[in-house]
């Protein structure tokens, strides 16, 4: 994208770009560390650690699907010059 193509041509275009950046550039590793790290002292704690990690990973995966769906809906509203533009059928 160059020049005016980087400007928000519409609210849907801005939403698409915000979602794209959130999905591609936001690093969740620190948040995951805070939400899943526990002091493992025994077997029960090990199982809890696995559960916490699995829960966080599934939540992130669920949100990526939601973001993908939201982005797909907005692709038809992108400027025609946008590389991800998809014409309405």
HUCORGI-V325962 format. One record per pair of residues at least 12 apart in sequence whose C-alpha atoms are under 10 Angstrom apart, sorted by the first residue. I is the first residue (numbers start at 0). J is the second residue. Records with the same first field share a line. If there is no record, write none. Layout:
I->J / J
This chain:
0->80 / 81 / 82
1->80 / 81
4->78 / 79 / 80 / 81 / 82
5->81
7->77 / 78
8->76 / 77 / 78
9->76 / 77 / 78
10->73 / 76 / 77
11->69 / 70 / 72 / 73 / 74 / 75 / 76 / 77 / 78
12->70 / 73 / 74 / 75 / 76 / 77 / 78 / 81 / 84
13->73 / 77
14->69 / 70 / 73 / 77
15->66 / 67 / 69 / 70 / 71 / 72 / 73 / 74 / 76 / 77
16->70 / 73 / 77
17->70
18->63 / 65 / 66 / 67 / 69 / 70
19->66 / 67 / 70
21->63 / 66
22->59 / 62 / 63 / 66 / 67
23->63
27->55 / 59
30->55
31->51 / 52 / 55 / 56 / 59
32->52 / 55
34->51 / 52 / 54 / 55
35->47 / 48 / 49 / 50 / 51 / 52 / 53 / 54 / 55
36->48 / 49 / 51 / 52
37->51
70->83
71->83 / 84 / 85
72->85
73->85
74->86 / 87
75->87 / 88
